[in-house]
């Protein structure tokens, strides 16, 4: 599952943008998805290191 371009456009508008170009939404979508995947991968490694199969909130917090 990835963060959609529509969601990113909505976030930018909620942040105060009047208009959002397709290229800006696409670029921010790419960055957010890459960052989210990086955190997720680190959280999985942390839970595995703790010998758990379940990723917990603390794993995600530490992965940031």
C-alpha positions as CSV (number, residue, x, y, z in Angstrom):
1,X,0.0,0.0,0.0
2,X,1.3,3.4,-0.9
3,X,0.4,7.0,-0.2
4,X,-1.8,8.2,-3.1
5,X,-1.3,11.3,-5.1
6,X,-4.8,12.4,-4.1
7,X,-3.9,12.1,-0.4
8,X,-0.8,14.2,-0.9
9,X,-2.7,16.9,-2.8
10,X,-5.2,17.0,0.1
11,X,-2.3,17.3,2.6
12,X,-0.8,20.2,0.7
13,X,-4.1,22.0,0.5
14,X,-4.7,21.5,4.2
15,X,-1.2,22.9,4.7
16,X,-2.3,26.1,3.0
17,X,-1.7,25.6,-0.8
18,X,-4.4,27.1,-3.0
19,X,-3.4,25.0,-6.0
20,X,-1.1,22.0,-6.4
21,X,0.5,20.9,-9.6
22,X,0.6,17.3,-10.7
23,X,4.4,17.3,-10.7
24,X,4.6,18.7,-7.2
25,X,2.1,16.1,-5.9
26,X,3.9,13.3,-7.7
27,X,7.3,14.4,-6.3
28,X,6.1,14.6,-2.7
29,X,4.3,11.3,-3.1
30,X,7.6,9.7,-4.2
31,X,9.5,11.2,-1.2
32,X,6.8,10.2,1.3
33,X,6.5,6.7,0.1
34,X,10.3,6.2,0.1
35,X,10.5,7.6,3.7
36,X,7.6,5.5,4.9
37,X,9.1,2.3,3.4
38,X,12.4,3.1,5.0
39,X,10.8,3.4,8.5
40,X,8.8,0.2,7.9
41,X,11.9,-1.8,7.0
42,X,13.7,-0.5,10.0
43,X,10.8,-1.3,12.3
44,X,10.6,-4.9,10.9
45,X,14.4,-5.3,11.6
46,X,13.9,-4.0,15.2
47,X,11.1,-6.5,15.9
48,X,13.1,-9.3,14.4
49,X,16.1,-8.3,16.6
50,X,13.7,-8.5,19.6
51,X,12.7,-12.0,18.5
52,X,9.1,-10.9,17.8
53,X,7.0,-11.5,14.8
54,X,4.7,-8.6,15.5
55,X,5.9,-5.0,14.7
56,X,4.9,-2.8,17.6
57,X,4.4,0.9,18.0
58,X,7.8,1.1,19.8
59,X,9.5,-0.4,16.8
60,X,8.1,2.3,14.5
61,X,9.0,5.0,17.0
62,X,12.6,3.8,17.2
63,X,12.8,3.4,13.4
64,X,12.1,7.1,12.9
